[in-house]
Amino acid sequence: MRHLLRMAGHSGRTNMHAGNLAIVWAPNLLRSRDIEAAGFNGTAAFMEVRVQSIVVEFILTHVEQLF
């Protein structure tokens, strides 16, 4: 998480702020085998990724308090 926070610090050049990093990394960081087994697709899959990205963005914006 601290590494991703460092990457977000370069968002002026990369446009990879905490929100964008969360969208990219959330499905890997918060992967759920139960969800994969349920075979989510379409809207359900989108909503799950959205929730995951919100959680990861929150963690990234509060790294110092959490870790």
C-alpha positions in Angstrom: 0.0 0.0 0.0 2.8 2.4 0.8 4.3 1.7 -2.7 1.0 2.5 -4.3 0.8 5.7 -2.3 4.2 6.6 -3.6 3.0 6.0 -7.1 -0.1 8.2 -6.4 2.4 10.9 -5.5 3.5 11.1 -9.1 -0.1 11.5 -10.4 0.7 14.9 -11.9 2.8 13.1 -14.5 1.1 9.7 -14.7 -2.6 10.6 -13.9 -2.6 7.5 -11.6 -4.1 9.1 -8.5 -5.4 6.9 -5.7 -8.8 6.4 -7.5 -7.2 5.2 -10.7 -4.7 3.0 -8.8 -7.6 1.5 -6.8 -9.5 0.7 -10.0 -6.5 -1.1 -11.4 -5.3 -2.9 -8.3 -8.6 -3.7 -6.4 -9.6 -6.8 -8.2 -6.2 -8.4 -7.4 -5.8 -7.1 -3.9 -9.3 -8.0 -2.8 -9.9 -11.1 -4.9 -12.7 -13.3 -3.7 -12.8 -17.0 -4.8 -16.4 -17.1 -3.6 -17.4 -14.4 -6.0 -15.5 -16.1 -8.8 -17.2 -19.4 -8.0 -20.6 -17.7 -8.1 -19.9 -16.7 -11.7 -20.8 -13.0 -11.4 -21.1 -11.3 -14.7 -22.5 -8.0 -16.1 -23.9 -5.6 -13.5 -23.1 -7.8 -10.5 -19.5 -8.1 -11.5 -19.3 -4.3 -12.1 -20.8 -3.6 -8.7 -18.3 -5.9 -6.9 -15.3 -4.3 -8.6 -16.7 -0.9 -7.7 -17.0 -1.8 -4.0 -13.5 -3.3 -4.1 -12.1 -0.1 -5.7 -13.8 2.1 -3.1 -12.2 0.0 -0.3 -8.7 0.2 -1.9 -9.0 3.9 -2.5 -10.0 4.4 1.1 -7.0 2.4 2.3 -4.7 4.4 0.0 -5.9 7.7 1.2 -5.5 6.6 4.9 -2.3 4.6 4.7 -0.6 6.5 7.5 -3.5 6.1 9.9 -4.0 2.4 9.1 -0.4 1.1 8.9 
